[in-house]
Amino acid sequence: MPKAWWLLALPFIAGAFLPLQAGINGQLAKQISSVMSAALVSFLVGTLALLAVVLIQRELPTFEALKGVSWWQWGGGLLGAVFIATAAFAGPRIGALLFMTLVLAGQLSMALMLDHFGWAGYREAPISIGKLAGLALIIGGVWLIRRG
């Protein structure tokens, strides 16, 4: 368990940014009449920001290091693009609360599998009744929000 308070605060803050990002990208898609172009603009701005940080910190990877990357490790950016495009499209249409509850349910479902099997570098932590019950409560929350 992390002892530094900021290790707990950072994921909370990053999570709070997700519905804001979805709304901003939805408005951008509306303004430029294209969900995919909005996702591209969003990724371009993020890429430029990360490039600036990497250059300032002098952490640009070498070609040799990039050659050693496994094929599946390149997929993180693709998954991010899918999320951004989905958020720009679905978020404004279903609302921030339902969108984020569905995102949370999807995240927790995948997290359960990642932990159980130890995929993608996570430590193995078997599925338990308590974890399944927690996920069921989240899915029940989706149903309650959808009804409301």
C-alpha positions as CSV (number, residue, x, y, z in Angstrom):
1,M,0.0,0.0,0.0
2,P,1.5,3.4,-1.0
3,K,2.3,5.5,2.0
4,A,2.6,8.8,0.1
5,W,-0.7,10.6,0.0
6,W,0.0,11.9,-3.6
7,L,0.2,8.3,-4.9
8,L,-3.4,8.0,-3.9
9,A,-4.4,11.5,-4.9
10,L,-3.0,11.2,-8.5
11,P,-5.3,8.4,-9.7
12,F,-8.3,10.2,-8.1
13,I,-7.5,13.4,-9.9
14,A,-6.8,11.6,-13.2
15,G,-10.1,9.8,-12.8
16,A,-11.9,13.1,-12.2
17,F,-10.4,14.4,-15.4
18,L,-12.0,11.7,-17.6
19,P,-15.6,13.0,-17.7
20,L,-14.2,16.5,-18.2
21,Q,-12.1,15.2,-21.1
22,A,-15.0,13.4,-22.6
23,G,-17.1,16.5,-22.5
24,I,-14.4,18.7,-24.0
25,N,-13.8,16.2,-26.8
26,G,-17.5,15.9,-27.4
27,Q,-17.8,19.7,-27.8
28,L,-14.7,19.7,-30.0
29,A,-16.2,17.0,-32.2
30,K,-19.4,19.0,-32.5
31,Q,-17.4,22.2,-33.4
32,I,-15.4,20.5,-36.1
33,S,-18.1,18.1,-37.2
34,S,-16.0,14.9,-36.8
35,V,-15.6,12.6,-33.8
36,M,-12.4,11.1,-35.3
37,S,-10.9,14.5,-36.1
38,A,-11.6,15.6,-32.5
39,A,-9.9,12.4,-31.2
40,L,-6.9,13.2,-33.5
41,V,-6.7,16.8,-32.3
42,S,-6.9,15.6,-28.7
43,F,-4.1,13.1,-29.2
44,L,-2.0,15.7,-31.1
45,V,-2.2,18.1,-28.2
46,G,-1.4,15.4,-25.7
47,T,1.5,14.2,-27.9
48,L,2.9,17.6,-28.1
49,A,2.6,18.1,-24.3
50,L,4.3,14.8,-23.7
51,L,7.0,15.5,-26.2
52,A,7.8,18.8,-24.4
53,V,8.1,17.0,-21.1
54,V,10.2,14.2,-22.5
55,L,12.6,16.7,-24.2
56,I,12.8,18.8,-21.0
57,Q,13.6,15.7,-19.0
58,R,15.9,14.4,-21.7
59,E,14.2,11.0,-21.7
60,L,13.7,10.5,-25.4
61,P,14.0,6.7,-26.1
62,T,16.8,5.5,-28.3
63,F,16.0,3.6,-31.6
64,E,17.6,0.5,-30.0
65,A,15.2,0.7,-27.1
66,L,12.2,1.1,-29.4
67,K,13.3,-1.9,-31.5
68,G,13.1,-4.1,-28.4
69,V,9.4,-3.2,-27.7
70,S,7.1,-6.2,-28.1
71,W,4.3,-6.0,-30.6
72,W,1.5,-5.8,-28.0
73,Q,3.2,-2.9,-26.1
74,W,2.5,-0.6,-29.0
75,G,-1.2,-1.2,-28.4
76,G,-1.5,1.2,-25.5
77,G,-1.8,4.2,-27.8
78,L,-4.4,2.4,-29.9
79,L,-6.5,1.7,-26.8
80,G,-6.2,5.3,-25.8
81,A,-7.4,6.4,-29.2
82,V,-10.4,4.1,-29.0
83,F,-11.3,5.5,-25.6
84,I,-10.9,9.1,-26.7
85,A,-13.1,8.6,-29.8
86,T,-15.7,6.6,-27.8
87,A,-15.8,9.4,-25.2
88,A,-16.2,12.1,-27.8
89,F,-19.0,10.2,-29.5
90,A,-20.9,8.5,-26.6
91,G,-20.3,10.8,-23.7
92,P,-22.4,13.8,-24.9
93,R,-25.2,11.4,-26.1
94,I,-25.7,9.4,-22.9
95,G,-24.5,12.0,-20.3
96,A,-21.4,12.2,-18.1
97,L,-22.7,10.1,-15.2
98,L,-23.9,7.1,-17.2
99,F,-20.9,7.3,-19.5
100,M,-18.4,7.3,-16.6
101,T,-20.3,4.6,-14.7
102,L,-20.1,2.4,-17.8
103,V,-16.4,3.3,-18.1
104,L,-15.8,2.4,-14.5
105,A,-17.7,-1.0,-14.9
106,G,-15.5,-1.7,-18.0
107,Q,-12.3,-0.7,-16.2
108,L,-13.1,-2.8,-13.1
109,S,-14.1,-5.8,-15.2
110,M,-10.8,-5.7,-17.1
111,A,-8.9,-5.0,-13.9
112,L,-10.4,-8.1,-12.3
113,M,-9.1,-10.2,-15.3
114,L,-5.7,-8.5,-15.3
115,D,-5.1,-9.1,-11.6
116,H,-6.5,-12.6,-11.7
117,F,-4.2,-13.7,-14.6
118,G,-1.3,-11.3,-13.9
119,W,-1.5,-10.0,-17.5
120,A,0.3,-6.8,-18.7
121,G,2.7,-6.8,-15.8
122,Y,0.2,-6.8,-12.9
123,R,0.8,-9.0,-9.9
124,E,-1.5,-12.0,-9.7
125,A,-4.4,-11.5,-7.3
126,P,-7.1,-14.2,-7.7
127,I,-10.8,-13.4,-8.2
128,S,-12.8,-13.6,-5.0
129,I,-16.5,-13.5,-4.1
130,G,-15.9,-10.0,-2.6
131,K,-14.4,-8.7,-5.8
132,L,-17.2,-10.2,-7.9
133,A,-19.8,-8.7,-5.5
134,G,-18.2,-5.3,-5.7
135,L,-18.3,-5.5,-9.5
136,A,-21.9,-6.6,-9.4
137,L,-22.7,-3.5,-7.3
138,I,-21.1,-1.3,-9.9
139,I,-23.1,-3.0,-12.6
140,G,-26.2,-2.5,-10.4
141,G,-25.3,1.1,-10.2
142,V,-25.3,1.3,-14.0
143,W,-28.8,-0.1,-14.0
144,L,-30.0,2.3,-11.3
145,I,-28.5,5.4,-13.1
146,R,-30.0,4.2,-16.4
147,R,-33.4,4.0,-14.8
148,G,-33.2,7.4,-13.2
